[in-house]
Amino acid sequence: MGQAAAGKAARASVWLDDRARRRGRGGGQPSGLDRRRITEVTVRLLDAEGLDRFSMRRLAAELNVTAMSVYWYVDTKDDLLELALDAAFGELELPDPAAGDADWRDQLRVLATAYRTLLVRHRWLSPLAGRYLNVGPNSLAFSRTVQQVVRRTGLPAHRITSAIAAVFQFVYGYGTIEGHFFGRVADTGMTADEYLQHAMTSVTEAPQAAEVVAESRDLMAARGGDTVAEMLDRDFTFALDLLVAGIEVMVDRG
C-alpha cells in the first residue's frame, strides 16, 4: 500500500482533527446556514430516504442552497455522516450511574433498551456505527455511562469489556435485524402483523422450508404475544434477562 493510500485508509474522525469545532471557513456564513441545521436535516433525510440515497446534492436541495454552501461547513460527506451519527446518539436519555439508590441491573436494561430503540428508529445508524470511530461527544457519553454501570456489577476489571460486548453486541444485532424487518414492512405497505402472516404463509408453501417451519410451530405458539411488536419485546426482554443473569453468575463465581 502506497503512502497516500495508507493515509486515506487511516483517516481517523471529524472529531479528531478540529473540523467538528469549525463554524465555517471564515468570511461569513452563506445562505444563513449553520452546522446544527445541516446536521438536523441530514438526520431527517437519512430517516426518510435511507443511507444509499443520501447525497450532498440531495441535502443541498432540501436546504434550498447550492452544494458548495454545504461544503462551507463540512469538508466531506463522511464528516457530515459522522456528525449525524453523533446527533442520533444525543437522543439517548442516560441514567446517572452515581445515583446512590441505582441498581446496575435496572440501569443496564435502560441503556440496552434505549440503544435498541435508537437502532430501530434510525436504520442507517447501524452501518455507520461500524464505519466510524464513534468518538463524538454524545457517543462518548453513552460509552462512558455503559462502562460506569458495568463497573458496578462487581465483575473484575479484566471482564468488564467482555460483559459490555456480550450485552451491547447482542443489542446491536437485535436492533439492526429488527430495523431491517420494519424497513421491509414499510416497503410493502402492510402492517407488521399482516406482513408476518403473509411471509409465514409463503414460507410454508416452499418444500425446503415447510419442514423447518412445522418443527418450530410449537415454539412460535409458546413464544406468546398477540402482535409482532409484543413478540419482539418479549424475546428482547428475556434475552436481556439471560445476559444480566449470566453477569450475576460470573460475579458469584468470583
C-alpha positions in Angstrom: 0.0 0.0 0.0 1.4 3.4 -1.0 1.8 6.3 1.4 -1.2 8.2 0.0 -3.4 5.1 0.2 -2.3 4.3 3.7 -3.1 7.9 4.8 -6.6 7.6 3.3 -7.2 4.3 5.0 -6.0 5.7 8.3 -8.4 8.6 8.2 -9.5 8.9 11.8 -12.5 11.1 12.6 -14.0 14.5 12.1 -13.9 14.8 15.9 -10.1 14.3 16.0 -8.8 17.0 13.6 -10.6 20.1 14.8 -13.0 20.3 11.9 -16.0 19.4 14.1 -15.4 22.6 16.0 -15.2 24.8 13.0 -18.1 27.1 12.3 -17.5 27.7 8.6 -14.4 28.6 6.7 -14.4 32.3 7.6 -15.7 35.3 5.8 -19.3 35.0 7.0 -21.9 32.2 6.8 -23.5 31.7 3.4 -27.3 31.2 3.0 -28.0 31.6 6.7 -26.9 28.0 7.4 -25.2 26.6 10.4 -23.7 23.2 11.2 -26.5 22.3 13.6 -29.3 22.9 11.0 -27.3 21.0 8.3 -26.9 18.0 10.7 -30.6 18.1 11.7 -31.7 18.0 8.1 -29.2 15.2 7.3 -30.7 13.1 10.1 -34.2 13.7 8.7 -33.2 12.8 5.2 -31.5 9.6 6.3 -34.6 8.6 8.2 -36.9 9.3 5.3 -34.8 8.0 2.3 -32.1 5.8 3.7 -28.3 5.9 3.6 -28.0 4.6 0.0 -30.0 7.5 -1.4 -28.3 10.2 0.6 -26.0 12.7 -1.2 -24.7 16.1 -0.6 -26.6 17.3 -3.7 -29.8 15.9 -2.2 -29.1 17.6 1.1 -28.4 20.9 -0.6 -31.7 20.7 -2.5 -33.6 20.1 0.8 -31.9 23.1 2.3 -32.6 25.1 -0.8 -28.9 26.0 -1.3 -26.1 25.0 -3.5 -23.9 22.1 -2.7 -20.9 24.5 -2.3 -22.8 26.2 0.6 -22.9 22.9 2.5 -19.2 22.4 1.9 -18.6 25.7 3.6 -19.4 23.8 6.9 -18.1 20.3 6.3 -15.2 19.1 4.1 -16.7 15.7 3.1 -19.8 13.6 3.1 -18.1 11.3 5.6 -17.7 14.3 8.0 -21.4 15.0 7.7 -22.5 11.4 8.3 -20.3 11.3 11.4 -22.0 14.4 12.7 -25.4 12.9 12.0 -24.3 9.7 13.8 -23.3 11.5 16.9 -26.5 13.6 16.8 -28.5 10.4 16.9 -26.6 9.2 20.0 -27.6 12.6 21.5 -31.2 11.4 21.6 -30.4 8.8 24.3 -31.5 9.6 27.9 -28.7 8.3 30.0 -29.2 7.2 33.6 -26.9 8.5 36.4 -24.5 5.7 37.4 -23.6 7.7 40.5 -27.2 7.8 41.9 -27.0 6.3 45.4 -30.1 4.1 45.1 -29.5 3.0 41.5 -29.4 -0.7 40.7 -26.9 -1.7 37.9 -29.4 -4.2 36.6 -32.1 -1.7 36.0 -29.7 0.9 34.5 -28.2 -1.7 32.2 -31.7 -2.6 31.0 -32.5 1.1 30.4 -29.3 1.6 28.4 -29.8 -1.6 26.3 -33.5 -0.8 25.6 -32.7 2.8 24.6 -29.9 1.6 22.3 -32.2 -0.9 20.7 -34.9 1.8 20.1 -32.3 4.1 18.6 -31.2 1.4 16.1 -34.7 0.7 15.0 -35.7 4.4 14.7 -32.6 5.2 12.7 -31.9 2.2 10.4 -28.9 4.0 8.9 -27.2 4.2 12.3 -26.2 0.5 12.4 -23.8 0.6 9.3 -22.4 4.0 10.3 -21.6 2.8 13.9 -19.4 0.2 12.3 -17.8 2.6 9.8 -16.6 5.3 12.1 -14.7 5.5 15.4 -17.7 6.8 17.4 -15.8 9.4 19.4 -18.2 12.3 19.1 -19.3 13.8 22.5 -22.7 12.1 22.6 -21.3 8.7 21.6 -18.6 9.0 24.2 -21.2 10.0 26.9 -23.1 6.8 26.1 -20.0 4.6 26.2 -18.8 6.2 29.4 -22.2 5.6 31.1 -22.2 2.0 29.9 -18.7 1.5 31.3 -19.6 3.1 34.7 -22.7 0.9 35.0 -21.0 -2.3 34.2 -18.1 -1.5 36.6 -20.7 -1.6 39.4 -21.7 -5.2 38.6 -18.8 -6.5 40.7 -17.0 -8.1 37.8 -13.2 -7.9 37.9 -11.7 -5.2 35.7 -10.4 -7.7 33.1 -14.0 -8.9 32.5 -15.7 -5.5 32.1 -15.2 -5.2 28.3 -16.4 -8.7 27.8 -19.6 -8.1 29.6 -20.2 -4.9 27.6 -19.6 -6.8 24.4 -22.0 -9.5 25.4 -24.8 -7.1 26.1 -24.4 -4.4 23.5 -23.3 -6.5 20.6 -26.4 -8.5 21.3 -28.5 -5.3 21.3 -26.7 -4.1 18.1 -27.6 -7.3 16.3 -31.1 -7.4 17.6 -31.8 -3.8 16.8 -30.2 -4.0 13.4 -32.3 -7.0 12.3 -35.4 -5.5 13.8 -34.8 -2.3 11.9 -34.4 -4.3 8.6 -37.6 -6.1 9.3 -39.6 -2.9 9.8 -37.9 -1.5 6.7 -39.2 -4.4 4.6 -42.7 -4.0 6.2 -42.7 -0.3 5.3 -41.8 -1.2 1.7 -44.8 -3.5 1.4 -47.4 -1.0 2.7 -48.6 -3.7 5.1 -48.7 -3.6 8.9 -46.1 -5.7 10.7 -48.7 -8.3 11.6 -50.0 -8.6 8.1 -46.5 -8.9 6.7 -45.7 -11.7 9.2 -48.8 -13.6 8.3 -48.1 -13.2 4.6 -44.4 -14.3 5.0 -45.3 -17.4 7.1 -47.9 -18.4 4.5 -45.4 -18.1 1.7 -42.7 -19.9 3.5 -44.9 -22.9 4.4 -45.6 -23.3 0.7 -41.9 -23.8 -0.1 -41.0 -27.5 0.2 -37.4 -26.8 1.5 -38.7 -24.6 4.3 -42.0 -26.3 5.3 -40.5 -29.0 7.5 -38.4 -26.5 9.4 -41.5 -24.2 9.9 -43.5 -27.2 11.1 -40.9 -28.2 13.6 -40.8 -24.7 15.1 -44.6 -24.2 15.2 -44.9 -25.1 18.9 -42.1 -22.7 19.7 -43.8 -19.9 17.9 -47.0 -20.6 19.7 -45.3 -20.8 23.1 -43.5 -17.5 22.4 -46.5 -15.5 23.4 -47.7 -12.1 22.2 -50.6 -11.1 20.1 -48.7 -8.8 17.8 -45.3 -8.7 16.2 -44.3 -5.8 18.5 -45.2 -7.8 21.6 -43.3 -10.9 20.3 -40.2 -8.8 19.6 -40.4 -7.2 23.0 -40.8 -10.5 24.8 -37.8 -12.0 23.0 -35.6 -9.0 23.7 -36.6 -8.7 27.3 -35.9 -12.4 28.1 -32.7 -12.4 26.2 -31.5 -9.4 28.1 -32.5 -11.0 31.3 -30.4 -14.0 30.4 -27.4 -11.8 29.9 -28.0 -10.0 33.2 -28.3 -13.3 35.0 -25.1 -14.5 33.4 -23.3 -11.5 34.7 -24.6 -12.2 38.2 -23.5 -15.8 38.0 -20.0 -14.8 36.9 -19.8 -12.3 39.8 -20.8 -15.0 42.2 -18.1 -17.3 40.8 -15.5 -14.6 41.7 
